[in-house]
Amino acid sequence: MGKRYFCDYCDRSFQDNLHNRKKHLNGLQHLKAKKLWYDMPGGPAGGTLLCPPVAGQCDFGSSCRFSHLSERGLQELSVQAEEERRAREWPLDVAELPEVRLEDWLEKRAKRLSSTPSSRAEPVRATVFQYPVGWPPVQELPPSLRAPPPGGWPLQPSIQWG
């Protein structure tokens, strides 16, 4: 008999081969059923519809496409989602920001710049490189982990690749 393909949108199955599947997926009936499923309440693009459980329990469990929350739970969830969306868009509330005048900021900046010594007046000191504790001796390290020589790495002649 061979493999069979089941379409969840159309709720039908047929023999699975390239021709049949392509014909079905491009068919008008399938496209209408797919659009209807996406637009219906409880679908991915539709509104939220409460699950109408039969005999008090839903047989679909976590794969049910309807909501199992109460009306109040849905409202709380939508309020929480809206708060999270607002927090992502604007992390700080304008009321929480301190009021800063431009003149005050310029004065602080001028004081800071006048109190720090000029970087041109002092020569830049080279930092001393130290290996982390517990590393093997320098001779056993690969070249990529060795400290650069004093004065930096020598420039290599340009090499044409390829």
BELLIN-V460548 format. One record per residue. N is the residue number from 1. SS is DSSP state (alpha for helix, beta for strand, coil for the rest). PHI is phi in degrees with one decimal (* if undefined). Layout:
n = {N,N}
ss = {SS,SS}
phi = {PHI,PHI}
This chain:
n = {1,2,3,4,5,6,7,8,9,10,11,12,13,14,15,16,17,18,19,20,21,22,23,24,25,26,27,28,29,30,31,32,33,34,35,36,37,38,39,40,41,42,43,44,45,46,47,48,49,50,51,52,53,54,55,56,57,58,59,60,61,62,63,64,65,66,67,68,69,70,71,72,73,74,75,76,77,78,79,80,81,82,83,84,85,86,87,88,89,90,91,92,93,94,95,96,97,98,99,100,101,102,103,104,105,106,107,108,109,110,111,112,113,114,115,116,117,118,119,120,121,122,123,124,125,126,127,128,129,130,131,132,133,134,135,136,137,138,139,140,141,142,143,144,145,146,147,148,149,150,151,152,153,154,155,156,157,158,159,160,161,162}
ss = {coil,coil,coil,beta,beta,beta,beta,coil,coil,coil,coil,beta,beta,beta,beta,coil,coil,alpha,alpha,alpha,alpha,alpha,alpha,alpha,alpha,coil,coil,alpha,alpha,alpha,alpha,alpha,alpha,alpha,alpha,alpha,alpha,alpha,alpha,coil,coil,coil,coil,coil,coil,coil,coil,coil,coil,beta,coil,coil,coil,beta,coil,coil,beta,coil,coil,coil,alpha,alpha,alpha,coil,coil,coil,beta,coil,coil,coil,alpha,alpha,alpha,alpha,alpha,alpha,alpha,alpha,alpha,alpha,alpha,alpha,alpha,alpha,alpha,alpha,alpha,alpha,alpha,coil,coil,coil,coil,alpha,alpha,alpha,coil,coil,coil,coil,coil,alpha,alpha,alpha,alpha,alpha,alpha,alpha,alpha,alpha,alpha,alpha,alpha,alpha,alpha,coil,coil,coil,coil,coil,coil,coil,coil,coil,coil,coil,coil,coil,coil,coil,coil,coil,coil,coil,coil,coil,coil,alpha,alpha,alpha,coil,coil,alpha,alpha,alpha,coil,coil,coil,coil,coil,coil,coil,coil,coil,coil,coil,coil,coil,coil,coil,coil,coil}
phi = {*,90.7,-71.3,-123.8,-109.2,-111.3,-94.8,-68.6,-69.6,-91.9,59.4,-146.3,-127.2,-154.3,-64.4,-88.6,-148.7,-58.7,-63.1,-64.6,-65.8,-63.2,-62.2,-68.0,-66.0,-96.8,-75.1,-63.7,-62.0,-65.9,-63.3,-66.3,-64.5,-65.6,-62.7,-60.7,-64.3,-71.7,-87.4,-71.0,-59.3,93.5,-81.5,-58.9,-100.7,-87.2,-76.5,-97.2,-119.9,-71.7,-72.2,-91.8,-67.4,-89.9,59.0,80.4,-144.1,-85.8,-79.8,-86.4,63.0,-72.2,-88.8,-68.0,-90.1,-101.7,-82.0,-104.9,-85.2,-78.2,-58.4,-65.8,-63.2,-64.7,-65.0,-63.0,-65.2,-68.2,-65.2,-63.2,-63.6,-65.6,-63.5,-66.0,-64.1,-64.6,-65.1,-70.0,-70.1,-138.6,-65.5,-114.3,-79.0,-61.6,-67.2,-80.5,-73.8,-72.1,-81.4,-124.5,-91.4,-62.4,-63.1,-63.0,-64.4,-66.1,-63.8,-60.5,-65.3,-63.8,-63.2,-62.8,-69.5,-76.7,-83.0,-86.2,-68.5,-67.3,-72.4,-77.9,-73.4,-99.4,-71.7,-77.8,-89.4,-75.7,-84.2,-88.6,-87.0,-128.4,-77.1,-64.0,-65.9,94.3,-76.9,-68.7,-58.0,-56.9,-65.2,-89.4,-78.4,-69.4,-57.0,-68.9,-103.6,-81.8,-69.1,-66.2,-68.2,-58.0,90.5,93.1,-73.9,-69.3,-73.6,-88.9,-65.2,-67.1,-117.3,-85.6,-102.0,99.8}
